[in-house]
Amino acid sequence: MITKQELLRIAGEKQIDPTVIERDYALGWVLWGISRNETFSKRLVFKGGTSLKKCWFEDYRFSEDLDFTAQQTVQEGEIRGSLDAMIAEVSEASNLHFEKDRTEVKQTLDFEGKESYKATTYFSGPRGDIRNPLRIKFDITHYEKVILPPIRRKVIHRYSDAKDCESEITTYCIEETLGEKLRALLQRSRPRDYYDIWHVLHNKTDTLNKTKIVKVFKEKAEYKNVPFEDVESLIGDDKYNAIEPHWSSQLGHQLSYVPKPQLIREEFNRLVKNLFQPEIPDLEVKTIKPGEYLSRQGTLGNREKIIQAGKEARIIRMTYDGSQRQAEPYSLRHKNGKEYFYGYNLTSRTSPPGIRSYLLSKIQAIEITNKTYKPRWPVEF
């Protein structure tokens, strides 16, 4: 394990909180352990923003989650057993202290009833703060389609014990990662997706296979049943306006320097347009037609309010088909070319409390209230 002095020096150089550096250091060792675990190494494919940081870009935003797609079914018991074995091996090799008794593994289900698992493990490292251990979160999903063959990449671990921590892990190729990030941006409005797409296109445009990226995006959107009308749904004002207010708060602790969103927006739009331009006619023919998705003025604004309320676990008040409703937001889904909002109805005058689907085009107005709620199911935004 590196010394506290080394950790604090790196944190000072990068102007990043020492806890962020400590977690990044531990992530390198956890990936080393995963690469040596038979179940994890053979069945899981590394993906997401952390894979960009640990497999593709040395100087990138920091992250605290490890996201994986399971190419073969993996059950809760297998995950728990593999985590325990992996943690024990990592502890012995690195001297990181993991609190085995606090490790959690939970099965979750989305609205389609698809299995996924969330796991959390706690550790203390070079700072020596055993009273306030940090956590590492694992997200393992089965409900994802891997389009391009995964590849093996060397894990980036820029610390003094790098030789002891050398490893390779199975991960998405860069085109798969970018295609999935674009699909995620289509579904939700998170600054990290916007930043990741811009950063990859900004730094690797000349080496990327654009045809593969669009192919991945198209197939993942179809698999998730998410309509793609045109590139405006990725670069338009509604999308940007939903992201911009949360830019600094969600990225500030992950980057030494956070570029202002208004300064990269023009380049983001140009890069995304250039990416899709050759394929837009084909996409418009073959992807799902959203019907009434954009038929009413303000629909996208209502959609973004639903997403924001869901991420903040706040109850919404809406005018739906002429009547007033209050609901807890949980998901947006598409059926037969129309988009539906799934929420837990709290308005007993119109119908008993319970999960309901609302046609997005029939929502005339939405207000995000100050009332919060404890999610009854996973919130899928």
WOBEL-V649682 format. One record per residue. N is the residue number from 1. RES is the residue in three letters. PSI is psi in degrees with one decimal (999 if undefined). D_CENTER is the distance of its C-alpha to the mean C-alpha in Angstrom with 1 decimal. Layout:
N_RES_PSI_D_CENTER + N_RES_PSI_D_CENTER
This chain:
1_MET_141.2_29.4 + 2_ILE_166.4_29.6 + 3_THR_162.1_31.6 + 4_LYS_-36.1_30.6 + 5_GLN_-41.2_32.4 + 6_GLU_-43.3_30.3 + 7_LEU_-46.3_27.1 + 8_LEU_-34.1_28.5 + 9_ARG_-46.3_29.8 + 10_ILE_-41.8_26.5 + 11_ALA_-40.1_24.9 + 12_GLY_-41.0_27.9 + 13_GLU_-39.9_27.7 + 14_LYS_-7.9_24.1 + 15_GLN_47.3_24.5 + 16_ILE_144.4_21.5 + 17_ASP_135.4_21.9 + 18_PRO_-30.5_23.4 + 19_THR_-32.4_21.0 + 20_VAL_-41.8_18.1 + 21_ILE_-41.2_20.3 + 22_GLU_-40.7_21.4 + 23_ARG_-40.7_17.9 + 24_ASP_-41.0_17.3 + 25_TYR_-46.6_20.7 + 26_ALA_-34.8_20.1 + 27_LEU_-37.9_16.9 + 28_GLY_-42.8_19.3 + 29_TRP_-36.4_21.7 + 30_VAL_-40.6_19.3 + 31_LEU_-36.0_18.3 + 32_TRP_-44.9_22.1 + 33_GLY_-39.3_22.6 + 34_ILE_-38.7_20.1 + 35_SER_-22.1_21.9 + 36_ARG_-5.3_25.1 + 37_ASN_126.7_24.2 + 38_GLU_-45.4_25.6 + 39_THR_-51.4_23.3 + 40_PHE_-44.4_20.0 + 41_SER_-28.6_21.2 + 42_LYS_-24.9_22.5 + 43_ARG_-21.7_20.0 + 44_LEU_143.8_16.4 + 45_VAL_123.8_14.7 + 46_PHE_140.1_12.4 + 47_LYS_-179.9_9.3 + 48_GLY_-172.4_6.3 + 49_GLY_-35.6_7.3 + 50_THR_-31.4_9.6 + 51_SER_-32.7_11.3 + 52_LEU_-41.4_12.2 + 53_LYS_-42.2_13.7 + 54_LYS_-12.6_15.5 + 55_CYS_-15.3_16.6 + 56_TRP_-40.5_17.0 + 57_PHE_119.5_17.6 + 58_GLU_-42.4_19.7 + 59_ASP_94.8_19.4 + 60_TYR_172.3_15.8 + 61_ARG_145.6_13.6 + 62_PHE_159.6_13.4 + 63_SER_163.4_10.6 + 64_GLU_-5.3_11.3 + 65_ASP_150.6_9.0 + 66_LEU_116.5_9.8 + 67_ASP_136.7_7.9 + 68_PHE_148.3_10.7 + 69_THR_130.4_12.1 + 70_ALA_114.1_15.6 + 71_GLN_-22.3_18.2 + 72_GLN_148.6_20.8 + 73_THR_135.6_20.9 + 74_VAL_128.0_20.5 + 75_GLN_166.8_21.9 + 76_GLU_-43.8_21.5 + 77_GLY_-38.2_24.7 + 78_GLU_-38.9_23.8 + 79_ILE_-46.9_20.5 + 80_ARG_-45.3_22.5 + 81_GLY_-41.0_25.4 + 82_SER_-37.2_23.4 + 83_LEU_-45.8_21.6 + 84_ASP_-44.3_25.0 + 85_ALA_-41.6_26.6 + 86_MET_-44.3_23.9 + 87_ILE_-41.4_24.1 + 88_ALA_-42.5_27.9 + 89_GLU_-41.5_28.0 + 90_VAL_-41.7_25.7 + 91_SER_-44.2_27.7 + 92_GLU_-38.7_30.9 + 93_ALA_-31.6_29.9 + 94_SER_-18.3_28.3 + 95_ASN_10.5_29.9 + 96_LEU_144.3_26.6 + 97_HIS_112.2_27.3 + 98_PHE_137.1_25.0 + 99_GLU_87.2_25.9 + 100_LYS_-38.2_26.0 + 101_ASP_-17.1_27.3 + 102_ARG_-3.1_24.2 + 103_THR_132.6_21.7 + 104_GLU_140.2_20.0 + 105_VAL_123.3_18.8 + 106_LYS_136.0_18.0 + 107_GLN_136.1_17.8 + 108_THR_158.9_15.9 + 109_LEU_138.8_16.6 + 110_ASP_-173.3_15.1 + 111_PHE_-21.1_17.7 + 112_GLU_-0.2_18.8 + 113_GLY_20.1_19.5 + 114_LYS_136.8_17.2 + 115_GLU_140.5_16.8 + 116_SER_165.1_13.9 + 117_TYR_141.7_14.4 + 118_LYS_131.9_13.1 + 119_ALA_150.6_15.2 + 120_THR_134.8_16.1 + 121_THR_150.0_18.8 + 122_TYR_143.3_20.8 + 123_PHE_161.6_22.7 + 124_SER_146.5_25.0 + 125_GLY_-137.4_25.8 + 126_PRO_-29.1_28.0 + 127_ARG_-23.6_28.2 + 128_GLY_19.2_29.9 + 129_ASP_81.0_28.7 + 130_ILE_-16.0_29.0 + 131_ARG_-24.6_29.3 + 132_ASN_71.1_25.7 + 133_PRO_150.8_23.6 + 134_LEU_164.3_20.0 + 135_ARG_152.1_17.3 + 136_ILE_128.2_14.8 + 137_LYS_138.6_12.2 + 138_PHE_134.7_11.7 + 139_ASP_115.5_9.6 + 140_ILE_115.1_11.8 + 141_THR_144.3_11.7 + 142_HIS_-21.9_14.7 + 143_TYR_67.4_13.8 + 144_GLU_143.7_12.6 + 145_LYS_122.0_15.2 + 146_VAL_116.0_15.6 + 147_ILE_-48.1_17.9 + 148_LEU_152.7_19.2 + 149_PRO_128.8_20.6 + 150_PRO_159.3_18.5 + 151_ILE_167.1_20.3 + 152_ARG_131.2_21.3 + 153_ARG_144.2_20.4 + 154_LYS_135.3_22.0 + 155_VAL_130.4_19.9 + 156_ILE_121.3_20.4 + 157_HIS_88.4_22.1 + 158_ARG_64.0_24.2 + 159_TYR_168.1_26.2 + 160_SER_-17.6_29.9 + 161_ASP_26.5_29.4 + 162_ALA_-37.2_27.5 + 163_LYS_-32.4_30.2 + 164_ASP_-19.1_29.9 + 165_CYS_16.7_26.1 + 166_GLU_134.0_26.2 + 167_SER_162.3_24.0 + 168_GLU_146.8_22.3 + 169_ILE_151.2_19.4 + 170_THR_125.5_18.4 + 171_THR_164.7_15.3 + 172_TYR_145.8_14.2 + 173_CYS_165.5_16.6 + 174_ILE_-34.2_15.6 + 175_GLU_-37.9_16.2 + 176_GLU_-43.8_14.0 + 177_THR_-46.0_11.0 + 178_LEU_-40.3_12.1 + 179_GLY_-40.2_12.8 + 180_GLU_-35.5_9.5 + 181_LYS_-39.1_8.0 + 182_LEU_-41.9_11.1 + 183_ARG_-39.5_10.7 + 184_ALA_-41.8_7.4 + 185_LEU_-34.0_9.5 + 186_LEU_-35.7_12.3 + 187_GLN_-30.6_11.0 + 188_ARG_178.6_9.7 + 189_SER_81.1_10.6 + 190_ARG_131.9_8.4 + 191_PRO_-36.5_10.4 + 192_ARG_-33.8_8.0 + 193_ASP_-44.6_7.4 + 194_TYR_-47.0_11.1 + 195_TYR_-45.2_12.1 + 196_ASP_-43.7_10.6 + 197_ILE_-47.2_12.3 + 198_TRP_-46.3_15.4 + 199_HIS_-45.4_15.6 + 200_VAL_-46.9_15.6 + 201_LEU_-38.1_18.0 + 202_HIS_-38.4_20.1 + 203_ASN_-20.1_20.7 + 204_LYS_18.6_20.9 + 205_THR_-42.9_22.1 + 206_ASP_-17.8_25.4 + 207_THR_-4.1_24.2 + 208_LEU_147.4_21.5 + 209_ASN_100.1_22.6 + 210_LYS_-36.0_21.8 + 211_THR_-41.3_23.2 + 212_LYS_-39.4_20.8 + 213_ILE_-46.9_17.7 + 214_VAL_-38.0_19.1 + 215_LYS_-46.0_20.0 + 216_VAL_-48.3_16.5 + 217_PHE_-47.3_15.2 + 218_LYS_-46.7_18.2 + 219_GLU_-35.3_18.1 + 220_LYS_-37.9_14.4 + 221_ALA_-42.1_15.1 + 222_GLU_-40.7_18.4 + 223_TYR_-39.1_17.0 + 224_LYS_-1.9_14.7 + 225_ASN_45.3_17.7 + 226_VAL_120.9_16.2 + 227_PRO_143.5_19.0 + 228_PHE_108.2_19.2 + 229_GLU_-53.8_22.3 + 230_ASP_177.7_22.4 + 231_VAL_-18.6_20.6 + 232_GLU_-27.8_21.3 + 233_SER_-15.0_18.5 + 234_LEU_-27.6_16.2 + 235_ILE_2.6_18.5 + 236_GLY_172.6_20.7 + 237_ASP_-39.3_21.7 + 238_ASP_-42.1_19.9 + 239_LYS_-48.5_16.5 + 240_TYR_-43.8_17.5 + 241_ASN_-25.9_19.3 + 242_ALA_-26.3_16.4 + 243_ILE_-41.5_14.4 + 244_GLU_-42.2_17.4 + 245_PRO_-22.7_18.4 + 246_HIS_6.3_15.3 + 247_TRP_-57.4_15.1 + 248_SER_-41.4_17.3 + 249_SER_-31.7_16.3 + 250_GLN_-18.7_12.5 + 251_LEU_-17.4_13.4 + 252_GLY_-35.7_16.9 + 253_HIS_-5.3_16.6 + 254_GLN_-10.4_14.5 + 255_LEU_142.4_17.0 + 256_SER_-37.5_20.8 + 257_TYR_124.9_21.1 + 258_VAL_109.3_18.9 + 259_PRO_139.7_20.2 + 260_LYS_134.6_21.1 + 261_PRO_-33.7_19.0 + 262_GLN_-21.9_22.4 + 263_LEU_-22.2_23.5 + 264_ILE_-5.7_20.8 + 265_ARG_-45.1_20.6 + 266_GLU_-43.8_23.6 + 267_GLU_-39.7_22.5 + 268_PHE_-49.2_19.0 + 269_ASN_-42.9_20.9 + 270_ARG_-44.0_23.5 + 271_LEU_-41.2_21.2 + 272_VAL_-40.4_19.2 + 273_LYS_-45.3_22.6 + 274_ASN_-33.5_24.1 + 275_LEU_-43.3_21.4 + 276_PHE_-18.7_22.0 + 277_GLN_-46.2_25.6 + 278_PRO_-20.6_27.2 + 279_GLU_-6.0_25.2 + 280_ILE_-44.0_25.1 + 281_PRO_-42.7_28.4 + 282_ASP_-41.3_27.3 + 283_LEU_-39.2_24.0 + 284_GLU_-27.8_26.0 + 285_VAL_-41.4_28.3 + 286_LYS_-22.2_26.1 + 287_THR_170.0_23.0 + 288_ILE_134.6_23.2 + 289_LYS_125.9_25.3 + 290_PRO_3.8_24.0 + 291_GLY_-110.4_27.6 + 292_GLU_8.5_27.6 + 293_TYR_-41.6_24.0 + 294_LEU_21.2_25.4 + 295_SER_-23.5_29.0 + 296_ARG_137.6_29.2 + 297_GLN_132.0_29.0 + 298_GLY_-2.2_26.3 + 299_THR_-45.0_24.1 + 300_LEU_-36.0_21.0 + 301_GLY_-43.2_21.8 + 302_ASN_-40.3_21.9 + 303_ARG_-46.0_18.6 + 304_GLU_-33.6_16.9 + 305_LYS_-39.3_18.9 + 306_ILE_-45.7_17.7 + 307_ILE_-44.8_14.0 + 308_GLN_-45.2_15.0 + 309_ALA_-39.8_17.3 + 310_GLY_-42.8_14.9 + 311_LYS_-28.6_12.4 + 312_GLU_3.4_15.7 + 313_ALA_50.5_17.3 + 314_ARG_141.4_20.3 + 315_ILE_141.6_22.8 + 316_ILE_151.1_23.6 + 317_ARG_125.2_27.1 + 318_MET_153.2_27.6 + 319_THR_112.7_30.6 + 320_TYR_117.1_30.2 + 321_ASP_37.4_32.9 + 322_GLY_-5.4_35.3 + 323_SER_157.7_34.7 + 324_GLN_133.8_32.8 + 325_ARG_153.1_30.0 + 326_GLN_139.9_27.7 + 327_ALA_154.8_24.5 + 328_GLU_122.2_21.4 + 329_PRO_137.7_18.4 + 330_TYR_-36.3_16.2 + 331_SER_163.5_15.1 + 332_LEU_134.8_16.1 + 333_ARG_155.9_17.6 + 334_HIS_131.3_20.0 + 335_LYS_128.2_23.4 + 336_ASN_40.0_26.2 + 337_GLY_6.9_24.9 + 338_LYS_148.8_24.4 + 339_GLU_133.9_21.4 + 340_TYR_142.3_21.6 + 341_PHE_125.9_20.3 + 342_TYR_121.8_20.2 + 343_GLY_160.3_21.4 + 344_TYR_112.9_23.7 + 345_ASN_128.2_27.0 + 346_LEU_1.3_28.9 + 347_THR_98.6_31.9 + 348_SER_-17.6_34.6 + 349_ARG_-32.5_37.2 + 350_THR_-34.3_35.7 + 351_SER_159.0_34.4 + 352_PRO_151.6_33.7 + 353_PRO_144.3_30.5 + 354_GLY_172.1_27.8 + 355_ILE_134.5_24.8 + 356_ARG_155.9_25.6 + 357_SER_136.3_24.3 + 358_TYR_129.3_25.3 + 359_LEU_121.7_25.7 + 360_LEU_-35.8_23.8 + 361_SER_-13.8_26.8 + 362_LYS_0.0_29.1 + 363_ILE_114.5_27.4 + 364_GLN_-34.0_29.7 + 365_ALA_151.1_28.2 + 366_ILE_136.7_25.5 + 367_GLU_129.6_25.9 + 368_ILE_118.4_23.3 + 369_THR_174.3_25.5 + 370_ASN_-2.1_25.6 + 371_LYS_131.5_25.6 + 372_THR_165.8_22.7 + 373_TYR_154.9_22.1 + 374_LYS_114.7_21.0 + 375_PRO_134.4_18.6 + 376_ARG_-25.2_20.6 + 377_TRP_170.5_17.7 + 378_PRO_134.8_13.9 + 379_VAL_123.2_12.8 + 380_GLU_57.7_10.6 + 381_PHE_999_9.3
